[in-house]
């Protein structure tokens, strides 16, 4: 299942053209740094078009995240359903269901801009964004946490969530290529596979470590 992405601006409807342009500008300048006036100018539309299709800047931002994250959620849960509850399931299987779809997102059309936007939103500690994520996608984290808890019955719940938070942070860092040195031996997809393997091994080791 491929991640849903907007069409390219040249072929897009007015609504999709606004989404593509806003995603790029927010990734480059942040939510505060990219005004609606700047977005409409770059998209070649007027402010009334944004109000008509989205109603507000906040709703536009939410739609950008929803477009990407709904597809990511579907892929993650599909992968999790394939391994959850099975007797032979290992931590690496569950981590792969969480990590690989996210890294694939960065290879999708426009995915690089969205990943930068996601990283910026986390770094800015945007409360509206965090509330939106919790309300719409908190159930995904709970599904994964439940499976990790099944595989790690001796790990206290609070410690499990601390470790999952660290794994999510490392994944976001990797998705945005922060500080990552790409070997000349790898193309983009091979680089992502290499990253996925390392993150899965790293996450499994961290989850298996004895509780302090």
C-alpha positions in Angstrom: 0.0 0.0 0.0 1.6 3.3 -1.1 1.3 6.4 1.1 -1.3 8.8 -0.2 0.3 12.0 -1.5 -1.0 15.1 -3.2 -0.6 15.4 -6.9 2.2 17.6 -8.3 1.3 21.3 -8.4 1.2 21.4 -12.2 -1.6 18.8 -12.4 -3.3 19.5 -9.1 -6.7 20.9 -8.2 -6.7 24.2 -6.3 -7.1 22.3 -3.0 -4.2 20.0 -3.7 -2.0 22.8 -4.9 -2.5 24.6 -1.6 -1.7 21.5 0.3 1.6 20.8 -1.6 2.7 24.4 -1.4 1.8 24.8 2.3 3.6 21.6 3.2 6.8 22.8 1.5 6.7 26.3 3.0 5.8 25.1 6.5 8.7 22.6 6.3 11.1 25.4 5.3 9.9 28.3 7.5 7.8 26.7 10.3 4.2 27.3 11.0 4.7 30.9 12.2 7.2 31.8 9.5 5.0 30.9 6.6 1.9 33.1 6.6 -1.3 32.2 4.6 -0.5 35.2 2.4 2.9 33.6 1.5 1.2 30.2 0.9 -1.5 31.6 -1.4 1.1 33.7 -3.3 3.3 30.7 -3.9 0.3 28.5 -4.8 -1.1 31.0 -7.2 -4.5 31.2 -5.4 -6.3 33.8 -3.3 -7.0 33.8 0.4 -10.6 33.0 -0.3 -9.6 29.7 -1.7 -7.8 28.7 1.5 -10.9 29.8 3.5 -13.2 27.9 1.2 -11.3 24.6 1.3 -9.9 24.6 4.8 -11.5 27.4 6.9 -8.3 28.4 8.8 -4.5 28.0 8.9 -4.9 25.5 11.7 -7.3 23.3 9.7 -4.9 23.5 6.7 -2.0 22.2 8.9 -4.2 19.4 10.3 -5.2 18.3 6.8 -1.5 18.1 5.7 -0.7 15.9 8.7 -3.9 13.8 8.2 -3.2 13.2 4.5 0.2 11.6 5.3 -0.5 10.1 8.8 -3.7 8.4 7.9 -1.8 6.4 5.2 1.1 5.8 7.5 -1.3 4.6 10.3 -3.0 2.1 7.9 0.4 0.6 6.8 1.6 0.3 10.4 -1.5 -1.3 11.7 -1.6 -3.7 8.7 1.9 -4.8 9.5 1.2 -5.0 13.2 -1.9 -7.2 12.6 0.3 -9.6 10.7 2.5 -10.4 13.8 0.6 -9.3 16.9 -0.3 -12.1 19.3 1.5 -14.8 17.3 3.6 -17.2 19.5 6.7 -16.7 17.4 6.6 -13.0 17.3 9.8 -11.2 18.3 10.5 -7.6 19.3 12.2 -7.1 15.9 8.9 -8.0 14.1 6.9 -5.4 16.0 9.6 -2.8 15.6 9.7 -3.4 11.9 6.0 -2.8 11.7 6.5 0.5 13.4 9.7 1.7 11.7 9.7 0.5 8.1 6.4 2.2 7.0 7.7 5.5 8.5 10.9 5.3 6.6 9.1 4.5 3.5 7.1 7.6 3.9 10.2 9.7 3.5 10.7 8.1 0.0 7.1 9.0 -1.2 6.4 11.9 -3.4 6.8 15.0 -1.3 7.7 12.8 1.7 10.9 14.7 2.4 9.1 18.0 2.9 6.6 16.3 5.2 9.3 14.6 7.3 11.1 17.9 7.8 7.7 19.4 8.8 7.1 16.6 11.3 10.6 17.0 12.8 10.1 20.8 13.0 6.7 20.4 14.7 8.2 18.1 17.4 11.2 20.4 17.9 9.0 23.5 18.2 6.9 21.6 20.9 3.7 22.8 19.2 0.9 22.1 21.6 -1.8 22.2 19.0 0.1 19.7 17.0 0.6 17.4 20.0 -3.1 17.5 20.9 -4.0 16.7 17.3 -1.7 13.7 17.3 -2.9 12.4 20.6 -6.6 12.7 19.6 -6.3 11.2 16.1 -3.3 8.8 16.4 -2.9 8.0 20.1 -4.7 4.6 19.5 -1.8 3.5 17.2 0.8 4.0 20.0 -1.4 2.1 22.4 -1.8 -0.8 20.0 2.0 -1.1 19.6 2.6 -0.6 23.3 0.2 -3.5 24.1 2.1 -5.8 21.9 5.5 -4.8 23.3 4.0 -5.2 26.8 2.9 -8.8 25.9 6.5 -9.6 24.8 8.1 -7.8 27.8 5.8 -8.7 30.7 8.6 -7.9 33.2 9.1 -4.3 32.0 7.2 -1.7 34.0 4.6 0.2 32.0 6.2 3.6 32.7 9.6 2.3 31.6 8.2 0.9 28.4 6.7 4.2 27.4 10.0 6.0 28.2 11.8 3.6 25.9 9.1 3.8 23.1 9.5 7.6 23.3 13.2 7.3 22.7 12.7 4.9 19.8 10.2 7.3 18.2 12.7 10.2 18.7 15.4 8.2 17.0 13.1 7.3 14.2 12.1 10.9 13.6 15.8 11.9 13.6 16.6 9.2 11.1 13.6 10.1 8.8 14.8 13.6 8.6 18.4 12.5 7.9 19.7 14.7 10.7 23.4 14.0 11.1 23.2 10.8 9.0 26.1 10.1 6.7 25.0 8.3 3.6 27.4 5.8 2.1 28.1 6.2 -1.6 27.4 2.5 -1.9 23.7 3.1 -1.2 20.9 4.7 -3.3 18.0 6.3 -1.4 16.0 3.1 -0.9 19.0 1.0 0.1 20.0 3.8 2.5 16.5 3.6 4.1 16.8 -0.2 4.4 20.1 0.2 6.0 18.6 2.7 8.5 15.7 0.4 9.2 17.9 -2.5 10.1 20.0 -0.4 12.4 17.0 1.2 14.1 15.3 -2.2 14.6 18.4 -3.7 16.2 19.0 -0.5 18.3 15.3 -0.5 19.5 15.3 -4.2 20.3 18.4 -3.9 22.4 17.0 -0.9 24.3 13.7 -2.6 25.0 15.4 -5.8 26.2 17.8 -3.9 28.6 17.0 -4.7 32.3 14.8 -2.1 34.0 16.9 0.3 36.2 
